[in-house]
Amino acid sequence: MLVSGTGSILQALMDACADPGYGARIVAVGADRTGTGGVARAEAAGIPTFVRRLKDSPERFAWDRMLTSECAAFEPDLVIMAGFLKLVGADFLRQFDGRIVNTHPALLPSFPGLHSVRDALRHGVKVTGCSVILVDAGVDSGPILAQESVPVLDTDDEATLHERIKVAERTLVVDTVGRMVRDGWSVQERRARIGASAGRARW
Ligand code: GRF
């Protein structure tokens, strides 16, 4: 898993993985910065961690290459980005093609990018939510695996709305990743399907 922040979604997945019936195990947690709550949570749980900061690499592609080999060393079946605030590059996409999952705090394709909660609030939408997607070369543009809606309240500010979205996001990520590992998934054009109707299990 890759994180940049407090790691509450990571925690939800760690809790889910404690049940053998869930069908997945977190092999490592990586971050793009030091001092993240996510890495601290992983260390406390005895999960291997690594930090790869962009500013320690001379070029972005060099950082991407290092991140790719660090992740690949753990031989993950899936790479889950939960609040990972960097775009990965060509090496990473090639290595984990079709197996990178990201979660985003908006109903894509509305409000992609880093400030999606603020953008949704400023736009005045009455319903927003979260999306779990497969990562492609664009910004939050990959096939959508699952979405959940969250109402916007008149009293919301960015922090309260994001907190409420994250409650939905934690459940959605745990549910979606669990179904993917247990039942497989497929993608035809832009349409991602999980489960028996997926036709071609990747697991
Ligand atoms: C989530 O809302 C994620 O979609 C966004 O950052 C948040 C991560 O929260 N990019 P946490 O670090 O898992 O608590």
Boltz pocket constraint, residues with backbone or C-beta under 6 A from the ligand:
constraints:
  - pocket:
      binder: B
      contacts: [[A, 3], [A, 4], [A, 5], [A, 6], [A, 7], [A, 8], [A, 9], [A, 10], [A, 38], [A, 82], [A, 83], [A, 84], [A, 103], [A, 104], [A, 105], [A, 162], [A, 166], [A, 169]]
      max_distance: 6.0
